[in-house]
């Protein structure tokens, strides 16, 4: 196994004229140009005092300069710390100080000021890699060794969503990153003849590791868009072979009159949040696409996937990827494998709590069928205990979203003196909202009485994170 930067550099040198990526409708960037520009970026960072092993905060919208900067960080052997460019001052300041970044590459002038204020020792750059706030760092080696990181060295620190407590930085080594990405390339038959339409944000491992790094590793060109648009995706469908998205994207694509354009794609993949069975079936009927659902986390990268060849089972995330082991402990899914992270940055107690003899506790409740297919039932902390019975929100949501008046739904528990927790549905409707009694009758054939909602709350929209995952804790 090689580190991904070393593998990319070798591939680029062998095929310098091959197309690497295109941004929107712009010109193709060749592998030779990407090689030269990312090497220049790595050397520029070194000249500014950034060394291998230093942590570099990276916050930008999707663009060629942003990608070049990120690749330069990795080629230098520094540690990339992706940060959502939509973060607030407090969120940016927290990551900058917690990671103790030596350098920050930040697109927005306002956010650069936030970093400089919160972390005075951090050298702050814009995407040109020219200092904009020079308070730290110093001259470095102008001719550094590129692509020389060892497999055991840290490559990424990805801050978790922080739905329980403050976010923690998950440290992924070069070996973790290579194992996770190369496994996908093999499992999904990803070759240099493919073209991926990538409209996912790159500050998240779905877009960054699976999408961008996967394309580079497969030697497959990528058509990259700064943001998702159903019209752009459908217009480009005839020129690409693969699309990765989240359920929210697929919901919008299924509602578009031109959704049949997806029929020409070789592979559509969904992740980062559960794909409702009703949406899977609607896409299959309208586009011919049986969307491949998979499962992963920031701490593990992708570990479970429906097969490329064989049954793509609706409602299931599929089978463990090669090298991945699964275990259920009290219904909680534990995973072990080469892509599982090294631990949380400077949090030995949190790391120790997250592992048992090499098994990582995902915090997700799951069921494993006799033939090995895995179904995610929800987060352990989201489990509803009503009248002494366990209720899994995902099961209730799958039943309710089939109601013709319900466009979106999220289910959680509300405190109840009688039941302990009352099953509560927050719904976004098309037209008049159904009553509790109506919903009870509607799902009587699919849900036991104790699983049916006892409370219904009508909302204009559901709170979601940047990847479309519903934030249940904000509903309660």
Order of alpha helices (4+ residues) and beta strands (2+ residues): alpha-beta-beta-alpha-beta-alpha-beta-alpha-beta-alpha-beta-beta-beta-beta-alpha-beta-alpha-beta-alpha-beta-alpha-beta-alpha-beta-beta-beta-beta-beta-beta-alpha-beta-beta-beta-beta-beta-alpha-beta-beta-alpha-beta
